[in-house]
Amino acid sequence: MNRRSTWIGCVVVFSLVVSAIFAGCGGQQAGKAEKWPTRPITLIVGFAPGGGMDVMCRALAPEMAKKLGVEVVVQNMPGAGSGTAADFVIKQAADGYTLFAPSSAVATFPAMANSNVTYKEMGMLAIPIIAEPTFLVHKNSPVKNMNDLIALWKKGGSTGSNTGAGGLWHIPQVLSVNAVGGNVKYVPYPSGKDTAMAVAKGDVEWGTSGALMEAGGLIVEGLIRPLAIFSDKPYQLVGYGEIPPITQFIPELKDKIVAGAGWRGLAYKKGIPKDRLDKIAEATKFAIESESFQQMVKKNGLIAGNYYGAEADKAYEQTTRIQSWLLHDLKISRRSPETMGVLRP
């Protein structure tokens, strides 16, 4: 063997030894699971404290923390019908430390331009609760029933509270008012709780909010009266009784209930490493199925969603396509959903 062959052979042997050493080190690293999370996780709520989204998240956060091993902090960031919160979350690193609590108001972003965030950038962890949009009036209002409210809409000029254009409580208002040929003035508030309080204080003539989390206490105390729920089925409110469905008064809305019914969910910025996302998803499911959260749902008569992962993603996309194009066709959108790549359903 010549000197050149000997040199090449030594290089090859050395390379193999070095490769084996690094492979061994790499194997040890691969076998060692990453410790995550190592600090608190923030759950951003796009509405003011006290509303349905806030109450839901504060019930879920401590249960998620049990599974994740770190504190889950709820932070309120109201504005633009939760568009401000969505914009904030999407600007954060996709590391799993910042989550988003969206209502179905996010489905209207492509039409109302509250944010440029859509289902293309945001993924859903779950939809724990289906909302219950309810039409409300002050306890001393001359409007005694839903037929009276419809007459007020047709008369024109009445004021109705909601959480902003394209928001969770605005969509059912628009569908209902337009179905009867009404003309009203919508007045936005920071949360569903504020929306209901505006009715109780007499700041508006009527409003739409959640029958339980936001308006339930005021209804049971007799400060406001529920006239109808945006559904095709009656609703039993604990401590009050039955609230009739909107289809009892406006039958043509039956095929549009799905477009107006809202939901409350938990979401994340896409791009989180799979192992981290799996941990978050597991903690989310654990929290939703926890005894404390289920008791809260049952006690308040809430409607459980029970959508997870891909199923929740599908609901987000479908709601977005339906609601955004609905607002556009009613000529109250600020842009065409098509400009955001959202196609007609």
C-alpha positions as CSV (number, residue, x, y, z in Angstrom):
1,M,0.0,0.0,0.0
2,N,1.4,3.4,-1.0
3,R,1.6,6.4,1.2
4,R,-1.4,8.1,-0.5
5,S,-3.6,5.1,0.1
6,T,-2.6,4.9,3.7
7,W,-3.4,8.6,4.2
8,I,-6.9,8.3,2.6
9,G,-7.6,5.2,4.8
10,C,-6.7,7.1,7.9
11,V,-9.0,10.0,6.9
12,V,-11.9,7.6,6.3
13,V,-11.4,5.9,9.6
14,F,-11.2,9.2,11.4
15,S,-14.4,10.4,9.7
16,L,-16.3,7.3,10.7
17,V,-15.2,7.6,14.3
18,V,-16.2,11.3,14.5
19,S,-19.6,10.5,12.8
20,A,-20.2,7.7,15.3
21,I,-19.5,10.0,18.2
22,F,-21.8,12.8,17.0
23,A,-24.5,10.3,16.1
24,G,-24.3,9.0,19.6
25,C,-24.6,12.5,21.0
26,G,-27.5,13.2,18.6
27,G,-29.2,10.0,19.6
28,Q,-29.0,11.0,23.3
29,Q,-30.5,14.5,22.5
30,A,-33.2,13.0,20.3
31,G,-34.1,10.6,23.1
32,K,-34.3,13.4,25.6
33,A,-37.8,15.1,25.4
34,E,-37.8,18.9,25.4
35,K,-39.0,20.4,28.7
36,W,-41.9,22.5,27.6
37,P,-43.5,24.7,28.7
38,T,-41.1,26.4,31.1
39,R,-43.0,29.6,31.7
40,P,-46.6,30.8,31.9
41,I,-48.8,30.7,28.8
42,T,-51.0,33.7,28.0
43,L,-54.5,33.3,26.8
44,I,-55.7,36.5,25.0
45,V,-59.4,37.3,25.2
46,G,-60.6,39.9,22.7
47,F,-63.3,41.3,24.9
48,A,-63.6,43.1,28.2
49,P,-63.7,41.2,31.6
50,G,-67.1,39.8,32.6
51,G,-68.3,38.8,29.2
52,G,-69.0,35.2,28.0
53,M,-65.6,34.7,26.5
54,D,-63.8,36.0,29.6
55,V,-65.9,33.8,31.9
56,M,-65.3,30.7,29.8
57,C,-61.5,31.3,29.6
58,R,-61.2,31.9,33.3
59,A,-62.9,28.6,34.0
60,L,-60.6,26.7,31.5
61,A,-57.3,28.3,32.4
62,P,-56.7,26.7,35.8
63,E,-57.6,23.3,34.4
64,M,-55.3,23.7,31.5
65,A,-52.5,24.7,33.9
66,K,-52.9,21.4,35.8
67,K,-52.0,19.5,32.7
68,L,-49.3,21.9,31.4
69,G,-47.5,22.4,34.7
70,V,-47.4,26.2,34.3
71,E,-49.8,29.0,35.0
72,V,-52.2,29.9,32.2
73,V,-52.8,33.7,32.4
74,V,-56.0,35.2,30.9
75,Q,-55.3,38.7,29.4
76,N,-58.2,40.9,28.1
77,M,-57.5,42.9,25.0
78,P,-60.8,44.4,23.8
79,G,-61.1,46.3,20.5
80,A,-62.4,46.0,16.9
81,G,-64.7,43.1,17.8
82,S,-61.6,41.0,18.9
83,G,-59.6,42.1,15.9
84,T,-57.1,43.9,18.1
85,A,-56.4,40.7,20.0
86,A,-56.2,38.6,16.8
87,D,-53.6,41.0,15.4
88,F,-51.6,40.9,18.6
89,V,-51.5,37.1,18.7
90,I,-50.6,36.7,15.1
91,K,-47.5,38.9,15.6
92,Q,-46.2,36.7,18.5
93,A,-43.8,33.9,18.0
94,A,-45.4,30.5,17.1
95,D,-43.9,29.0,20.2
96,G,-47.1,28.0,22.0
97,Y,-46.8,30.6,24.8
98,T,-49.5,32.9,23.4
99,L,-53.0,31.5,22.6
100,F,-56.2,33.2,21.4
101,A,-59.8,32.9,22.6
102,P,-61.9,33.8,19.6
103,S,-65.7,34.1,19.3
104,S,-67.3,33.5,15.9
105,A,-66.9,37.2,15.4
106,V,-63.5,36.3,13.8
107,A,-65.6,34.8,10.9
108,T,-66.5,38.3,9.8
109,F,-63.0,39.7,9.6
110,P,-62.6,39.1,5.8
111,A,-65.7,41.3,5.2
112,M,-65.6,43.8,8.1
113,A,-61.8,44.4,8.0
114,N,-61.5,44.3,11.8
115,S,-58.3,42.2,11.2
116,N,-56.6,40.4,8.3
117,V,-56.4,37.2,10.3
118,T,-58.4,34.3,8.9
119,Y,-58.5,30.5,9.3
120,K,-55.5,30.4,7.0
121,E,-53.2,31.8,9.7
122,M,-55.1,30.7,12.9
123,G,-55.8,27.1,13.9
124,M,-58.5,26.0,16.3
125,L,-57.9,23.9,19.4
126,A,-61.5,23.5,20.3
127,I,-65.0,25.1,20.4
128,P,-66.2,24.4,23.9
129,I,-69.4,26.5,23.8
130,I,-72.1,27.4,21.3
131,A,-73.4,31.0,21.9
132,E,-77.0,31.8,22.6
133,P,-77.9,35.2,20.9
134,T,-80.9,36.6,22.7
135,F,-83.0,39.7,22.0
136,L,-83.4,41.8,25.1
137,V,-85.4,44.9,26.3
138,H,-85.5,46.9,29.5
139,K,-87.9,45.6,32.2
140,N,-90.1,48.7,31.8
141,S,-90.0,48.8,28.0
142,P,-93.3,49.3,26.1
143,V,-92.0,46.5,23.9
144,K,-93.8,43.5,25.5
145,N,-92.9,40.7,23.1
146,M,-90.9,39.9,19.9
147,N,-93.7,40.9,17.6
148,D,-93.6,44.4,19.3
149,L,-89.9,44.6,18.7
150,I,-90.3,43.6,15.0
151,A,-92.8,46.4,14.7
152,L,-90.3,48.8,16.3
153,W,-87.7,47.7,13.7
154,K,-90.1,48.4,10.9
155,K,-90.9,51.8,12.3
156,G,-87.2,52.6,12.0
157,G,-84.7,54.5,14.0
158,S,-84.5,52.4,17.2
159,T,-81.2,51.7,18.9
160,G,-79.8,48.2,19.5
161,S,-76.7,47.3,21.4
162,N,-74.1,44.7,20.3
163,T,-70.3,44.1,20.5
164,G,-69.5,45.9,17.2
165,A,-70.0,45.5,13.5
166,G,-69.7,41.8,12.4
167,G,-69.5,40.8,16.1
168,L,-71.0,37.8,17.8
169,W,-74.2,39.6,18.6
170,H,-74.4,41.8,15.5
171,I,-74.9,39.0,12.9
172,P,-78.2,37.7,14.3
173,Q,-79.4,41.3,14.6
174,V,-78.6,42.0,10.9
175,L,-80.3,38.7,9.8
176,S,-83.4,39.4,11.8
177,V,-83.8,43.1,11.0
178,N,-83.2,42.6,7.3
179,A,-85.6,39.7,7.2
180,V,-88.5,41.9,8.2
181,G,-87.4,45.0,6.3
182,G,-86.4,47.0,9.4
183,N,-84.1,50.0,9.8
184,V,-82.2,50.4,13.1
185,K,-79.2,52.0,14.6
186,Y,-76.6,49.6,16.0
187,V,-74.6,50.8,19.0
188,P,-71.3,48.9,19.8
189,Y,-70.0,48.0,23.3
190,P,-66.8,46.4,24.5
191,S,-68.4,43.1,25.6
192,G,-71.6,41.1,25.8
193,K,-71.9,42.0,29.4
194,D,-71.7,45.7,28.5
195,T,-74.2,45.1,25.7
196,A,-76.7,43.7,28.2
197,M,-76.0,46.4,30.8
198,A,-76.7,49.1,28.2
199,V,-80.2,47.6,27.9
200,A,-80.7,47.4,31.7
201,K,-79.6,51.1,32.0
202,G,-81.9,52.2,29.3
203,D,-79.1,53.5,27.1
204,V,-80.5,51.7,24.2
205,E,-84.1,50.5,23.3
206,W,-83.1,46.9,22.8
207,G,-80.0,44.7,22.4
208,T,-78.6,41.3,21.7
209,S,-76.4,39.4,24.0
210,G,-75.8,35.9,25.5
211,A,-78.8,34.5,27.5
212,L,-76.5,33.1,30.2
213,M,-73.0,34.3,30.7
214,E,-73.6,38.0,29.7
215,A,-77.3,38.6,30.4
216,G,-78.4,35.7,32.6
217,G,-78.0,37.5,35.9
218,L,-79.8,40.6,34.7
219,I,-82.7,38.5,33.3
220,V,-83.1,36.5,36.5
221,E,-83.0,39.7,38.6
222,G,-85.8,41.1,36.5
223,L,-83.8,44.1,35.2
224,I,-84.2,43.1,31.5
225,R,-86.6,40.8,29.6
226,P,-85.6,38.3,26.9
227,L,-87.9,38.2,23.9
228,A,-86.5,35.5,21.7
229,I,-83.3,33.5,21.1
230,F,-81.7,33.2,17.7
231,S,-82.5,29.5,17.2
232,D,-85.2,27.3,15.8
233,K,-85.7,25.7,19.3
234,P,-86.9,27.2,22.6
235,Y,-84.3,27.8,25.3
236,Q,-84.7,27.0,29.0
237,L,-82.9,29.6,31.1
238,V,-82.2,28.5,34.7
239,G,-84.0,30.8,37.1
240,Y,-86.2,32.3,34.5
241,G,-88.0,29.8,32.2
242,E,-88.4,29.3,28.5
243,I,-87.3,31.8,25.9
244,P,-89.1,31.3,22.5
245,P,-87.1,30.8,19.3
246,I,-86.8,33.6,16.7
247,T,-88.3,31.3,14.0
248,Q,-91.6,31.4,15.9
249,F,-91.8,35.1,14.9
250,I,-89.7,35.1,11.7
251,P,-90.1,31.7,10.1
252,E,-87.9,32.5,7.1
253,L,-84.8,32.6,9.3
254,K,-84.9,28.8,9.8
255,D,-82.4,28.2,7.0
256,K,-80.1,31.0,8.3
257,I,-79.8,30.0,11.9
258,V,-76.4,28.4,11.2
259,A,-75.1,31.7,9.8
260,G,-76.1,33.7,12.9
261,A,-75.5,31.2,15.7
262,G,-72.2,32.0,17.4
263,W,-69.5,30.0,19.2
264,R,-66.7,30.5,21.6
265,G,-63.4,28.8,21.0
266,L,-59.6,28.5,21.7
267,A,-57.1,29.0,18.9
268,Y,-53.4,29.4,18.1
269,K,-51.1,30.9,15.6
270,K,-50.2,28.2,13.1
271,G,-46.6,27.1,13.0
272,I,-46.3,25.8,16.6
273,P,-44.0,22.7,16.8
274,K,-46.1,19.6,16.7
275,D,-45.0,18.3,20.1
276,R,-45.9,21.5,21.8
277,L,-49.3,21.8,19.9
278,D,-50.1,18.2,21.0
279,K,-49.5,19.2,24.6
280,I,-51.7,22.2,24.3
281,A,-54.4,20.3,22.6
282,E,-54.3,17.6,25.3
283,A,-54.5,20.2,28.0
284,T,-57.4,21.9,26.3
285,K,-59.4,18.7,26.0
286,F,-58.6,17.9,29.6
287,A,-59.9,21.3,30.8
288,I,-63.1,21.1,28.7
289,E,-63.9,17.6,30.1
290,S,-62.9,18.5,33.6
291,E,-65.6,18.2,36.3
292,S,-65.4,21.9,37.3
293,F,-65.9,23.2,33.7
294,Q,-68.7,20.7,32.9
295,Q,-70.4,21.8,36.2
296,M,-70.2,25.4,35.1
297,V,-71.7,24.6,31.7
298,K,-74.5,22.6,33.3
299,K,-75.2,25.1,36.1
300,N,-75.5,28.0,33.6
301,G,-77.5,26.0,31.0
302,L,-74.9,26.6,28.3
303,I,-74.8,24.8,25.0
304,A,-71.7,22.5,24.8
305,G,-69.8,22.7,21.5
306,N,-67.4,19.7,21.9
307,Y,-65.6,20.4,18.6
308,Y,-61.9,19.6,18.6
309,G,-58.9,20.0,16.2
310,A,-59.8,19.4,12.5
311,E,-63.6,19.5,13.3
312,A,-63.2,22.9,15.0
313,D,-61.0,24.1,12.1
314,K,-63.8,23.1,9.6
315,A,-66.4,25.0,11.7
316,Y,-64.2,28.1,11.7
317,E,-63.7,28.0,7.9
318,Q,-67.4,27.3,7.2
319,T,-68.6,30.1,9.5
320,T,-66.1,32.5,8.0
321,R,-67.3,31.8,4.4
322,I,-71.0,32.0,5.3
323,Q,-70.9,35.1,7.5
324,S,-68.4,37.1,5.5
325,W,-70.2,36.7,2.3
326,L,-73.6,37.3,4.0
327,L,-72.4,40.7,5.2
328,H,-71.0,41.5,1.8
329,D,-74.2,40.6,0.0
330,L,-76.2,42.7,2.5
331,K,-73.9,45.6,1.4
332,I,-72.6,46.3,4.9
333,S,-69.1,44.9,4.5
334,R,-66.0,47.1,4.2
335,R,-64.4,44.9,1.6
336,S,-65.0,41.8,-0.5
337,P,-64.1,38.5,1.3
338,E,-62.5,37.5,-2.0
339,T,-59.7,40.0,-1.5
340,M,-58.7,37.9,1.5
341,G,-58.9,34.6,-0.4
342,V,-62.2,33.6,1.2
343,L,-64.4,31.9,-1.4
344,R,-68.2,31.8,-1.4
345,P,-69.7,28.8,0.4
